[in-house]
Amino acid sequence: MNAATPPSSPSAAPDGHHAEVVAVAAERRWAVVVGLIIAVIILLMIFAGLHWASMPPSRVETVDVKTLHLRGEFAEGNLGTAVDADGKVTVRLIAQQYSFEPQCIVVPAGVPVTFRGTSADAIHGFIVGTTNANTMLIPGFVATFTTTFPKAGEHLMPCHEYCGTGHEAMWARVEVLPQEEFMARARGAERMNCVSR
Ligand code: CUA
């Protein structure tokens, strides 16, 4: 055999068996690539599902600022605390430069209370004392959340979004009453606030 003759290389002398080996390797490589893409997509779906489940999206409920005071849910006669026939407690309030309406909110202790609020002008917000009741109030949108106040007492409820020159003087009060006392007062009252005791 001549030493100078190069050994037969794949490119020089492809045969049927070699072509099969190349094809199998390529198929395996692409199977891995496609498998990785599918795995990434499934992981994204799992992540998105868990994310949405753990971080409920803020609801988008709109309201017409121009007719806010005139009719509908936030007309003056509807503001304050209402107890529905099924016992659900709902507080409706409006924020405006530079006060809350009503100025004093009365709620029961130990019962879920749903707040529904909006703003008549600028962006406002409120937090009830040191509780987790905390939201922004944006004109044109209804902010709502449900919370339970564990014990009776009184809280300050300041506006916590800078809304203009009177911002620091904008606050209301929240009176948390023992459940029985609240329910006794709720009978016979359509809308409640601290003044109507
Ligand atoms: Cu309203 Cu700050």
Residues whose N, C-alpha, C, O or C-beta is under 5 A from the ligand:
A	BS01	CUA	I123 H124 C159 H160 E161 Y162 C163 H167 M170
